[in-house]
Amino acid sequence: MNTLALAKKLLVFLSQKEDLETQKVLKTLSMSQKKRVIQTHETIKAYKKPEFKTPTPVSEDSMAKAQEAPKAKDTPIPSNIYSRLVHKIKKACPELRIKESFTLTKAQIPDCDVILLCAQSIPEVYQSLMKAIDKQLALTESCILDATLIDDLCIKNFKLILADPELKKAQYLMKQIKLSHDLKTHYLGSSKFIFLDGPSELVSNIPKKQVLWQTIKTILS
């Protein structure tokens, strides 16, 4: 190669901004960049924005119900509270006579051994008699009698039923009272029954009171 040809090639080489190796590298980088751009566009197309639904408006009533605090349920009273009370009292005062349970039937007939029936109120002398029986002989309660209670009285079994003489005017009661075969003892259902003397008579007549007490003791003994 002559000097002129070599000089021309040298000028061409010098006039190039990048050599062939550099062009190859740039070409490779350009292809890689194009691939990245394409992948980026595909990723953007594949990505879908999440759909946001328009919230349903909440009514004032719904808000009020949601904010309302749940009401606390009534705490039931323990069914054994009376029996526990009886146990404690008996432990402290064993000489007292206390009912084991406190229950009333739907007809309001007390659960006891001896029951006193009155027409309207309980005279003081009858109250004293009840206290004496309850303390010394048997558990005693009182009841203001009306026609709605008579059926339950006939079903229940008392050791003794005492009654205010005013109740002799109550036909619904008199129809249910029966005499024994010897005509000496009255019964209401299966319970022995005694009409008391009037309050004033018992207060003024001590012997009658003593006879009544002895009769009650005999029946309950």
C-alpha positions in Angstrom: 0.0 0.0 0.0 1.4 3.4 -1.0 1.8 6.2 1.3 -1.2 8.1 -0.2 -3.7 5.3 0.4 -2.5 4.8 3.9 -2.9 8.4 4.6 -6.5 8.5 3.3 -7.5 5.6 5.6 -5.8 7.2 8.5 -7.8 10.4 7.9 -11.1 8.3 7.7 -10.2 6.6 10.9 -9.4 9.8 12.6 -12.6 11.4 11.4 -14.8 8.6 13.0 -16.4 9.7 16.3 -16.6 6.1 17.6 -14.7 3.0 16.6 -16.4 -0.2 15.4 -16.1 -1.9 18.8 -17.9 1.1 20.4 -20.6 1.0 17.7 -21.2 -2.7 18.5 -21.5 -2.0 22.2 -23.9 0.9 21.5 -25.9 -1.2 19.1 -26.2 -3.9 21.8 -27.2 -1.3 24.4 -29.8 0.2 22.1 -31.4 -3.2 21.5 -31.5 -3.9 25.2 -33.1 -0.5 25.9 -35.8 -1.1 23.3 -36.6 -4.4 24.9 -37.0 -2.8 28.3 -39.2 -0.1 26.8 -41.4 -2.7 25.2 -41.7 -4.8 28.4 -42.5 -1.6 30.4 -45.3 -0.8 28.0 -46.7 -4.4 28.2 -46.6 -4.2 32.0 -48.4 -0.9 32.0 -51.1 -2.4 29.7 -51.4 -5.5 31.8 -51.8 -3.5 35.0 -55.4 -2.5 35.7 -56.3 0.2 38.2 -58.5 -1.2 41.1 -62.1 -0.3 40.7 -63.5 1.8 43.5 -67.2 1.5 44.1 -69.1 4.5 45.1 -70.0 4.1 48.8 -73.6 3.5 49.6 -75.0 6.5 51.6 -75.8 5.5 55.2 -79.2 6.6 56.6 -79.4 8.4 59.9 -81.4 5.5 61.4 -78.7 3.0 60.4 -76.0 5.3 62.0 -78.1 5.6 65.2 -78.5 1.8 65.4 -74.8 1.2 64.8 -73.8 3.7 67.5 -76.3 2.5 70.0 -74.6 0.5 72.7 -76.0 -2.9 73.5 -78.2 -3.0 76.5 -77.0 -5.1 79.4 -79.3 -7.9 80.3 -80.9 -8.0 83.8 -78.9 -10.1 86.1 -81.1 -12.9 87.3 -81.4 -13.3 91.1 -80.0 -16.6 92.3 -82.8 -19.0 93.1 -80.9 -20.3 96.2 -80.5 -16.9 97.8 -83.3 -17.6 100.3 -81.9 -21.1 101.3 -78.5 -19.6 101.8 -80.0 -16.9 104.0 -81.9 -19.6 106.0 -78.6 -21.5 106.5 -76.8 -18.5 107.8 -79.6 -17.6 110.3 -79.9 -21.2 111.5 -76.1 -21.3 112.1 -76.2 -18.1 114.1 -79.5 -18.8 115.9 -80.3 -22.5 115.9 -83.2 -22.1 118.2 -85.2 -20.1 115.6 -87.9 -21.9 113.5 -87.5 -20.8 109.9 -89.1 -22.1 106.7 -86.7 -24.0 104.5 -88.1 -22.4 101.4 -90.2 -19.3 100.5 -92.6 -20.1 97.7 -96.2 -19.1 96.9 -98.5 -20.8 94.6 -100.2 -18.9 91.8 -103.2 -18.6 94.1 -101.1 -17.0 96.8 -101.6 -19.8 99.3 -98.6 -19.9 101.7 -96.6 -23.1 102.1 -96.9 -23.9 105.8 -98.2 -26.4 108.4 -101.0 -24.2 109.9 -102.9 -21.5 108.1 -105.2 -18.9 109.5 -108.0 -17.7 107.2 -109.5 -14.2 107.7 -112.2 -12.2 106.0 -110.5 -8.8 105.8 -107.8 -8.2 108.4 -106.1 -10.2 111.2 -107.2 -9.1 114.7 -104.4 -8.7 117.3 -105.5 -11.7 119.4 -105.3 -14.0 116.3 -101.8 -12.6 115.5 -100.7 -13.5 119.1 -102.1 -17.0 118.6 -100.3 -17.4 115.3 -97.0 -16.3 116.9 -97.4 -18.8 119.8 -98.2 -21.7 117.4 -95.3 -20.8 115.1 -92.8 -20.6 117.9 -93.8 -23.7 119.8 -95.7 -26.1 117.5 -95.6 -25.7 113.7 -94.9 -23.2 110.9 -97.9 -20.9 110.7 -99.1 -18.3 108.1 -102.2 -16.2 107.5 -104.2 -15.6 104.4 -107.1 -13.2 103.5 -109.6 -15.6 101.9 -111.7 -15.1 98.8 -113.5 -17.4 96.4 -110.6 -17.7 94.0 -108.5 -19.5 96.7 -110.9 -22.1 97.8 -110.0 -24.8 95.2 -106.3 -24.5 96.2 -107.1 -24.8 99.9 -109.0 -28.0 99.2 -106.1 -29.5 97.3 -103.3 -28.5 99.8 -102.7 -30.6 102.8 -102.3 -28.6 106.1 -101.9 -30.0 109.5 -104.6 -27.5 110.6 -106.7 -24.7 109.2 -108.0 -22.0 111.5 -110.7 -19.5 110.4 -112.2 -16.2 111.5 -115.9 -16.8 112.4 -116.8 -14.0 110.0 -116.1 -16.5 107.2 -119.2 -18.5 108.2 -121.0 -16.0 106.0 -119.0 -17.2 102.9 -121.1 -19.8 101.2 -118.2 -20.8 98.9 -116.3 -21.9 102.0 -119.2 -23.5 103.9 -120.0 -25.7 101.0 -116.5 -27.3 101.1 -116.4 -28.0 104.9 -117.2 -31.6 105.8 -117.7 -33.3 109.1 -116.0 -36.5 110.1 -118.1 -39.7 110.7 -118.2 -39.0 114.4 -119.4 -35.5 113.8 -116.7 -34.1 116.0 -114.0 -32.9 113.5 -114.4 -30.6 110.6 -112.3 -30.9 107.4 -111.6 -28.7 104.4 -110.2 -31.1 101.8 -107.9 -33.4 103.8 -107.0 -30.7 106.4 -108.5 -30.4 109.8 -110.5 -27.2 110.2 -111.5 -25.1 113.2 -113.6 -22.0 113.4 -112.2 -19.7 116.1 -114.3 -17.8 118.5 -114.6 -14.1 117.9 -111.7 -11.8 118.9 -113.4 -10.1 121.7 -114.6 -13.4 123.1 -111.1 -14.9 123.1 -109.7 -11.8 124.8 -112.3 -11.7 127.6 -112.7 -15.5 128.1 -109.4 -16.9 129.3 -110.8 -20.5 129.8 -111.9 -20.6 126.1 -108.5 -19.5 125.1 -106.9 -22.3 127.1 -109.3 -24.9 125.7 -108.4 -23.7 122.1 -104.7 -23.9 122.8 -105.0 -27.4 124.2 -107.0 -28.5 121.2 -104.4 -27.1 118.8 -101.6 -28.8 120.7 -103.4 -32.1 120.6 -103.9 -31.9 116.8 -100.3 -30.8 116.0 -98.6 -33.2 118.5 
